Amino acid sequence: VNETNDVIEKGLPTGLLTGFENIDRVTGGWQRGNLIILAARPGMGKSALALAFTKHPAMVLNKAVAIFSLEMTALELVGRLASSESGIGATQINQKKVNRSQLQHIVGNCSKLINAPIYIDDTSGLTLNDLKAKANKLKHEFSIELIIVDYLQLLSGSGEGNREQEISTISRGLKTLAKALNIPVIALSQLSRKCEERADKRPQLSDLRDSGAIEQDADMVMFIWRPEYYELCPNGYEYGNRVLNVQNLAMLDIAKGRGIQICELPLKFYGEFMRFDNYDLENKIINIKDFTEPLSNNDNFLAY
């Protein structure tokens, strides 16, 4: 009770911090027992953003993070993480086209990454039951505080029923896993092509691919999309009372959340380095209060 009172009275974050100050201010961090869906069309950077969400918990807070990568190998993920930390191109690193000086630069800038408690499982064809068993083992052995699944549609189900029913079972299973381990689970998800058929290309909840159950099971749904990718807004993206340059601009839309404001947040995305950063408006940290109503803490969860 005292902890809960401190969270409310002092305005402390109620969940695991992301390191993105404005996301943390809006969400209070990732909440224990929550299933968070991060969805996008290909090429938007959802895998890169998911990796960015591992760095602050693991490298700054020393919280163990598990990544289940069904699409990319562990080596590719490590290369991307090293690129985002060092500023050496991800393709260059993964193709081993770095010279001795660049290698020394990478090692020098990745000391925190090398020692970070990040556990990557790149088993292909993983079933939901396999993932649950592995996650339980990692929780027991390393006290993991966050799970990332990349991505939901690549998990294998029981094989019973059609694909929509299978995805429903998987999304429900990920939600029960989050509750059972009492940690947040971030699951990446594909979007249907419907969003690209609209003039503004902006994702909607109805675009979640294969199953409406994903939206139903999720405690939070976020979309990442980039106006620059679609050559939209040549005169800038209107955001509140500002117009943002679309170069390297990524918009994170929080489309569903329990006890939080539905809003959009700008981020910077540097594709060459697979790196996301806070979007700096007028050389200062974005004040979310400029764009959203005051937010109340979700007092159903205690601070980490």
Secondary structure as GFF3:
##gff-version 3
##sequence-region A 1 304
A	DSSP	alpha_helix	2	10	.	.	.	ID=ss1
A	DSSP	alpha_helix	21	27	.	.	.	ID=ss2
A	DSSP	beta_strand	35	40	.	.	.	ID=ss3
A	DSSP	alpha_helix	46	55	.	.	.	ID=ss4
A	DSSP	pi_helix	56	60	.	.	.	ID=ss5
A	DSSP	beta_strand	65	69	.	.	.	ID=ss6
A	DSSP	alpha_helix	74	86	.	.	.	ID=ss7
A	DSSP	alpha_helix	90	94	.	.	.	ID=ss8
A	DSSP	alpha_helix	100	109	.	.	.	ID=ss9
A	DSSP	alpha_helix	111	114	.	.	.	ID=ss10
A	DSSP	beta_strand	118	121	.	.	.	ID=ss11
A	DSSP	alpha_helix	128	142	.	.	.	ID=ss12
A	DSSP	beta_strand	146	150	.	.	.	ID=ss13
A	DSSP	three_ten_helix	152	154	.	.	.	ID=ss14
A	DSSP	alpha_helix	163	181	.	.	.	ID=ss15
A	DSSP	beta_strand	185	190	.	.	.	ID=ss16
A	DSSP	alpha_helix	194	197	.	.	.	ID=ss17
A	DSSP	three_ten_helix	205	207	.	.	.	ID=ss18
A	DSSP	alpha_helix	213	217	.	.	.	ID=ss19
A	DSSP	beta_strand	220	225	.	.	.	ID=ss20
A	DSSP	three_ten_helix	227	230	.	.	.	ID=ss21
A	DSSP	beta_strand	237	239	.	.	.	ID=ss22
A	DSSP	beta_strand	242	244	.	.	.	ID=ss23
A	DSSP	beta_strand	249	257	.	.	.	ID=ss24
A	DSSP	beta_strand	263	270	.	.	.	ID=ss25
A	DSSP	three_ten_helix	271	273	.	.	.	ID=ss26
A	DSSP	beta_strand	275	278	.	.	.	ID=ss27
A	DSSP	three_ten_helix	288	290	.	.	.	ID=ss28
###
